[in-house]
Amino acid sequence: MPSTINTLTEIEIAQAPVLTQAIVTGQAEKWFFLQGAHGELRARCALSCLLVPEIGDTVLVSASADQLSCYILAILLRPSTAHCTVKLPGEATVLSSSGTLVMQAESIAVQGKQSLDLEAPRFGLQALVGDVRIKLLQSWSEHMQSNVVSFKLIAKNMSTIVERQVTRARECFRWIEQTDETRAGRVRMVVKNRMQVQAKHASIKAEGLVKIDGQKIDLG
């Protein structure tokens, strides 16, 4: 196979494709327009050339008399390497620009047989719908803030250990089917308006003083 050709006419005469260098001057959809020492060419990217050519790139071309069979095999030189685009078969794209990596695809799956570690000073996640299924979850957070419009939790057993808890709610309703027990060193309830306790049986026991104070007390 000849390695160099002097004119575009010699490419047409050659029986087999030849290798030549050219500079990308333009693009129309999947076609790239090239300018080299042998004239103007039109070529497509070979399947193995995953790096998308850009205007000004020096590329290696497999040139043939039939321009439908002309292919860009590789990117040899690029004036600026600050950004690049890798296009994979199946319309998946990997973008790299100034230290930022972006993967674009219809669907992306990451699978690790043993483990998968993600580490970064900042982590962001945005999705319309999320589905997380974990058999055992362990989480450590120094500070946590969550803004939720609607929240529903279904648990078989739940245990919470908190050093201090402050809860503020406009309305609070609790339905407990069996037992509700509170153990505390001191309990104080302040009700702004009316307080009502209703039970089938009720008892108040104290080892010391029991005091009832009110403007009017009605028993019975």
Secondary structure, DSSP 4 states (H G I P E B T S, - for coil): --S--SSHHHHHH-SS-EEEEEEEEEEETTEEEEEETTEEEEEEE-TT--BPP-TT-EEEEEE-SSGGG-EEEEEEE-S--SEEEEEETTTEEEEEETTEEEEE-S------SS------S------SS-----SS-----SS-----SS-----S------S------S------SS------S------SS------SS-----SS------S-----
